[in-house]
Amino acid sequence: IEPVRVIVVPVRPDVPRFDVGGPVLLGDVAVISSSQLGFAGVDWRRGTLLWTKPTGLHVAPPIVKGDSAILIGACINPPELPRASDTLLGCLRVVTATGVDQSYGAIRGTNLEAFAAEPGPQAVWLDGDRAVRWRRGERAVSVDLITGVARPAPIEPPPIHVTHRDRSWDITHTEGRIIARAKGKIAWQTQRTYTAMIGAVYLAEASPMIRVIQVGPFDGRAELNLLDMDATGSLHGQAAFPVPAISVLGQAVDNVGNTAIAARIDSSLVHDFVVGYAANAMRVYVYPLPEILRADPVGVAVAPDAVIAFHDGDTLTVLPELSPPPTAPGAATAPSQNPTP
């Protein structure tokens, strides 16, 4: 396939690319982060840079809450803390899709020196109505969006909540296994382990399913398998045609199950691609990324009529939508706001 458009964002090449994150979507605006540009909002339909927000050398992945984006990064001008015992972790900014600041303040807390020094990949999740959970490596904190106060928190991502008729399940990916709990008790769990849990899949006239990825050897070669298992615990499921891959670089799913995955074919670090699947597990396309040495993760997001990939620290590639044929089982699409890079 051919991309709909390729958008190159101006960056500071003299700054090391320590971190990259996003995209997350606020309608037609893709919000991205990079040590070389701070945060930016890009109109992915028109290919224009709408706004930027400066940060220090380190940035966390952006996240969407309602009609706003939450941005966490190192402070440009570190503020004075109210207590000498506090540790400054960074600054938090909340902005609208047009880049208007809604709030800005320091992230701070006590007994957080270990988190401040923790290396490793970062992730940010919503944590209730007024907080976000920020993970760094093997440590995490919960950050109050109003006060900026941070406290130690579990490192596990929040469960996927699935409802079917009058029943509901909270489903987690724990030590590789998929575990579903109903009213706090284990309802079912897998014996096999899986590489990643992507999200929930909703097809018309079918019970919801949980979409997972398994990367591993098969018949002498490494491949990526996309599998759906019934969230209610029945044996119903579906599987997609596999693709060759040795690892996953990023993934995203929308509100019905349309899925985009960035994956790596081999250990050369130059052969990467984005594969798109419809909610019914039909493989829609495979798009090879430019063949350059790539050490950073690749972020993807799924919009109603496009897939947006953020790669190489400065490039947004807009790909076609993930619609199955009209005769295929499926459902109306909805945007992916918080993909998992």
C-alpha positions as CSV (number, residue, x, y, z in Angstrom):
1,I,0.0,0.0,0.0
2,E,0.9,3.7,-0.3
3,P,0.7,6.1,2.7
4,V,-2.0,8.7,2.6
5,R,0.6,11.3,3.6
6,V,4.0,11.5,5.4
7,I,4.5,14.4,7.8
8,V,8.0,15.3,9.0
9,V,8.1,17.4,12.2
10,P,11.1,19.7,12.8
11,V,13.3,18.6,15.6
12,R,16.5,19.7,17.3
13,P,19.2,17.3,15.9
14,D,21.8,18.5,18.4
15,V,19.7,16.9,21.3
16,P,19.9,13.2,22.0
17,R,16.7,11.3,21.3
18,F,16.3,9.8,24.8
19,D,12.6,9.3,24.7
20,V,9.7,9.1,22.2
21,G,6.0,8.6,22.7
22,G,2.6,8.8,21.0
23,P,0.8,9.3,18.9
24,V,-2.5,9.7,20.8
25,L,-5.5,11.2,19.1
26,L,-7.6,14.2,19.9
27,G,-9.9,14.1,16.8
28,D,-7.8,15.2,13.9
29,V,-4.8,16.1,16.1
30,A,-2.1,13.6,16.8
31,V,-0.1,14.4,19.9
32,I,3.5,13.1,20.0
33,S,6.5,13.5,22.3
34,S,10.3,13.3,21.8
35,S,13.3,14.5,23.6
36,Q,14.2,16.4,20.4
37,L,11.0,18.4,20.1
38,G,9.2,18.2,23.4
39,F,5.5,17.7,22.8
40,A,3.7,18.5,19.5
41,G,0.2,18.5,18.1
42,V,0.0,17.7,14.4
43,D,-3.1,17.9,12.2
44,W,-2.7,14.5,10.5
45,R,-5.4,15.2,7.9
46,R,-3.8,18.4,6.6
47,G,-0.2,17.6,7.4
48,T,0.4,20.8,9.5
49,L,2.1,21.3,12.8
50,L,-0.4,23.1,15.1
51,W,1.5,23.6,18.3
52,T,4.6,22.6,20.4
53,K,5.3,22.5,24.1
54,P,8.8,22.7,25.4
55,T,10.2,20.2,28.0
56,G,13.6,19.1,29.3
57,L,15.5,16.2,27.9
58,H,13.1,13.5,29.1
59,V,9.5,13.0,28.2
60,A,6.8,10.4,28.9
61,P,4.2,9.2,26.4
62,P,1.2,11.6,26.1
63,I,-2.2,10.3,27.1
64,V,-5.8,11.5,26.4
65,K,-8.4,12.2,29.0
66,G,-11.7,13.4,27.6
67,D,-11.0,16.3,25.3
68,S,-7.6,17.0,26.6
69,A,-4.1,15.6,26.4
70,I,-1.9,15.1,29.5
71,L,1.8,15.8,29.0
72,I,4.5,14.7,31.4
73,G,8.2,15.7,30.9
74,A,11.2,17.2,32.6
75,C,10.7,20.7,33.8
76,I,12.3,23.5,31.7
77,N,12.7,25.7,34.8
78,P,12.5,23.5,37.9
79,P,10.3,25.2,40.5
80,E,11.0,25.5,44.2
81,L,9.3,22.7,46.2
82,P,7.1,23.5,49.2
83,R,8.9,20.9,51.3
84,A,12.6,20.1,51.4
85,S,11.8,16.4,51.7
86,D,10.0,16.3,48.3
87,T,11.5,14.9,45.2
88,L,10.8,16.7,41.9
89,L,9.9,14.1,39.2
90,G,9.0,16.5,36.4
91,C,6.2,18.8,35.2
92,L,2.7,18.0,34.1
93,R,0.7,20.0,31.5
94,V,-2.9,19.5,30.4
95,V,-3.7,21.0,27.0
96,T,-6.6,21.1,24.5
97,A,-6.5,19.8,21.0
98,T,-5.6,23.4,19.8
99,G,-2.7,23.6,22.3
100,V,-4.3,25.8,24.9
101,D,-2.9,25.2,28.3
102,Q,-5.5,24.2,30.9
103,S,-3.1,23.5,33.7
104,Y,0.6,23.3,34.4
105,G,2.5,22.3,37.6
106,A,5.3,20.3,39.2
107,I,5.1,16.5,39.9
108,R,6.5,15.9,43.4
109,G,6.4,13.6,46.4
110,T,8.3,12.1,49.3
111,N,10.3,8.9,49.3
112,L,10.4,8.8,45.5
113,E,14.2,9.0,44.9
114,A,14.2,5.4,43.5
115,F,11.5,6.3,40.9
116,A,13.3,9.5,39.9
117,A,16.5,7.4,39.2
118,E,14.7,4.5,37.6
119,P,15.7,3.9,33.9
120,G,13.8,1.8,31.4
121,P,10.7,2.1,29.2
122,Q,7.9,4.5,30.2
123,A,4.1,4.1,30.1
124,V,1.2,6.4,31.3
125,W,-2.3,5.2,32.1
126,L,-5.4,6.8,33.4
127,D,-5.8,6.1,37.2
128,G,-9.4,6.9,38.2
129,D,-11.0,10.3,37.5
130,R,-8.3,12.6,38.8
131,A,-5.0,10.8,38.5
132,V,-2.6,9.1,36.0
133,R,-0.2,6.3,36.7
134,W,3.3,6.8,35.4
135,R,5.6,3.8,35.0
136,R,9.3,3.9,34.6
137,G,11.1,0.6,34.3
138,E,10.1,-1.4,37.3
139,R,8.6,1.4,39.4
140,A,5.4,3.5,39.1
141,V,3.7,6.4,40.8
142,S,0.1,7.7,40.8
143,V,0.1,11.5,40.0
144,D,-2.8,13.7,41.2
145,L,-3.8,15.8,38.2
146,I,-4.9,18.7,40.5
147,T,-2.1,18.9,43.0
148,G,0.7,17.2,41.2
149,V,1.4,15.0,44.3
150,A,2.9,11.6,43.4
151,R,2.7,8.4,45.4
152,P,4.1,4.9,44.8
153,A,1.7,2.8,42.8
154,P,1.6,-0.8,41.2
155,I,3.5,-1.2,38.0
156,E,0.8,-3.3,36.3
157,P,-1.5,-1.6,33.8
158,P,-5.2,-1.2,34.6
159,P,-7.3,-4.2,33.6
160,I,-9.5,-4.2,30.5
161,H,-13.1,-4.0,31.6
162,V,-15.5,-6.0,29.4
163,T,-19.3,-6.2,29.8
164,H,-21.6,-8.7,28.1
165,R,-25.3,-8.5,28.9
166,D,-25.6,-8.4,32.8
167,R,-22.0,-9.7,33.4
168,S,-18.6,-8.1,33.5
169,W,-15.0,-9.1,33.7
170,D,-11.7,-7.4,34.5
171,I,-9.0,-8.9,32.4
172,T,-5.3,-8.7,33.0
173,H,-2.1,-9.9,31.3
174,T,-0.1,-11.3,34.3
175,E,3.2,-13.0,33.9
176,G,2.2,-13.7,30.3
177,R,-1.1,-15.3,31.1
178,I,-4.5,-13.9,30.5
179,I,-6.6,-13.8,33.7
180,A,-10.3,-12.8,33.8
181,R,-11.9,-11.8,37.2
182,A,-15.5,-11.4,37.9
183,K,-16.4,-9.6,41.2
184,G,-12.8,-10.0,42.3
185,K,-12.6,-13.8,41.8
186,I,-10.9,-15.6,38.9
187,A,-13.5,-16.6,36.3
188,W,-11.1,-18.1,33.8
189,Q,-7.4,-18.0,32.9
190,T,-5.1,-19.3,30.2
191,Q,-2.5,-21.9,30.7
192,R,-0.4,-20.6,27.8
193,T,1.5,-17.4,27.9
194,Y,1.2,-14.6,25.4
195,T,3.5,-11.7,24.3
196,A,0.9,-8.9,24.7
197,M,-2.7,-8.2,25.4
198,I,-4.0,-5.6,23.0
199,G,-7.7,-4.9,24.0
200,A,-11.3,-5.9,23.5
201,V,-13.0,-6.8,20.3
202,Y,-16.7,-6.3,19.7
203,L,-18.4,-7.8,16.7
204,A,-22.1,-7.6,15.9
205,E,-24.2,-10.5,17.4
206,A,-21.2,-12.0,19.1
207,S,-19.9,-12.0,22.7
208,P,-16.8,-9.7,23.3
209,M,-13.4,-11.1,22.8
210,I,-9.9,-10.3,24.1
211,R,-7.2,-9.8,21.4
212,V,-3.7,-11.0,22.1
213,I,-0.4,-11.3,20.3
214,Q,1.9,-14.3,20.4
215,V,5.4,-13.9,18.9
216,G,7.5,-17.0,18.7
217,P,9.0,-19.8,16.4
218,F,6.8,-21.9,14.2
219,D,8.1,-24.4,11.7
220,G,11.6,-23.0,11.9
221,R,10.9,-19.2,11.7
222,A,9.7,-16.5,14.0
223,E,6.2,-15.2,13.4
224,L,3.5,-13.0,14.9
225,N,0.1,-14.5,15.5
226,L,-3.0,-12.4,16.3
227,L,-5.5,-14.3,18.3
228,D,-9.0,-13.5,19.8
229,M,-10.4,-15.4,22.8
230,D,-13.9,-15.2,24.1
231,A,-14.0,-12.8,27.1
232,T,-16.8,-14.8,28.7
233,G,-14.6,-17.9,29.0
234,S,-16.2,-20.0,26.3
235,L,-14.1,-21.7,23.6
236,H,-15.2,-19.3,20.9
237,G,-12.4,-17.4,19.2
238,Q,-10.7,-16.4,15.9
239,A,-7.2,-16.1,14.5
240,A,-5.6,-14.0,11.8
241,F,-3.1,-15.0,9.2
242,P,0.4,-14.7,10.8
243,V,3.2,-12.4,9.7
244,P,7.0,-13.0,10.1
245,A,8.3,-11.1,13.1
246,I,10.7,-11.4,16.0
247,S,9.3,-8.6,18.2
248,V,6.5,-6.0,18.6
249,L,7.5,-2.3,18.5
250,G,4.0,-0.8,19.2
251,Q,0.3,-1.6,19.1
252,A,-3.1,0.1,19.1
253,V,-6.7,-0.9,19.0
254,D,-9.8,1.2,18.6
255,N,-13.1,0.8,20.5
256,V,-14.4,-2.1,18.5
257,G,-11.2,-4.0,17.8
258,N,-9.6,-2.7,14.6
259,T,-5.9,-3.1,15.3
260,A,-2.5,-1.7,14.1
261,I,0.8,-3.4,15.1
262,A,4.3,-2.2,14.5
263,A,6.7,-5.2,14.3
264,R,10.3,-6.1,13.5
265,I,11.1,-8.8,11.0
266,D,14.7,-9.6,11.9
267,S,17.7,-8.5,14.1
268,S,19.1,-6.1,11.5
269,L,17.1,-3.2,13.1
270,V,16.2,-1.9,9.7
271,H,13.3,-4.2,8.6
272,D,10.2,-3.0,10.4
273,F,6.6,-2.8,9.3
274,V,3.0,-1.8,10.3
275,V,0.3,-4.5,9.9
276,G,-3.4,-3.6,10.1
277,Y,-6.2,-5.9,11.1
278,A,-9.9,-5.4,11.1
279,A,-12.0,-6.2,14.1
280,N,-12.9,-9.5,12.5
281,A,-9.2,-10.5,12.5
282,M,-8.9,-10.0,8.7
283,R,-5.4,-8.7,7.8
284,V,-6.1,-5.6,5.8
285,Y,-2.5,-4.5,4.8
286,V,1.2,-4.6,5.6
287,Y,3.2,-1.4,5.2
288,P,7.0,-1.6,5.4
289,L,8.6,1.3,7.2
290,P,11.7,3.0,5.7
291,E,14.8,0.9,5.9
292,I,16.9,2.8,8.3
293,L,18.6,1.8,11.6
294,R,15.8,2.0,14.2
295,A,16.4,1.7,17.9
296,D,13.3,3.5,19.1
297,P,9.8,2.1,19.5
298,V,7.2,2.8,16.8
299,G,3.9,4.4,18.0
300,V,0.6,3.7,16.3
301,A,-2.9,4.9,16.7
302,V,-6.2,3.9,15.0
303,A,-8.6,6.6,13.8
304,P,-12.0,6.0,12.3
305,D,-10.6,6.3,8.8
306,A,-6.8,6.0,9.1
307,V,-3.9,4.6,11.0
308,I,-1.2,7.0,12.2
309,A,2.3,5.8,12.8
310,F,5.0,7.8,14.6
311,H,8.5,6.6,13.9
312,D,12.2,7.7,13.8
313,G,11.5,10.6,16.3
314,D,10.2,13.0,13.6
315,T,7.9,11.3,11.2
316,L,4.2,10.7,11.2
317,T,3.0,8.4,8.4
318,V,-0.8,8.3,7.8
319,L,-2.0,5.0,6.4
320,P,-5.4,3.9,5.1
321,E,-8.3,2.9,7.3
322,L,-8.8,-0.7,8.5
323,S,-12.3,-1.4,7.1
324,P,-13.2,-5.0,6.2
325,P,-15.3,-5.7,3.1
326,P,-19.0,-4.8,3.5
327,T,-19.9,-8.5,3.6
328,A,-17.5,-9.3,6.5
329,P,-18.8,-9.4,10.1
330,G,-17.8,-6.3,12.0
331,A,-19.0,-3.2,13.6
332,A,-18.9,0.6,13.4
333,T,-15.5,2.0,14.1
334,A,-14.4,4.4,16.8
335,P,-11.1,6.2,17.4
336,S,-8.2,4.8,19.4
337,Q,-7.3,7.5,21.9
338,N,-4.7,5.7,24.0
339,P,-2.6,3.2,22.1
340,T,0.2,1.2,23.8
341,P,3.6,1.9,22.2
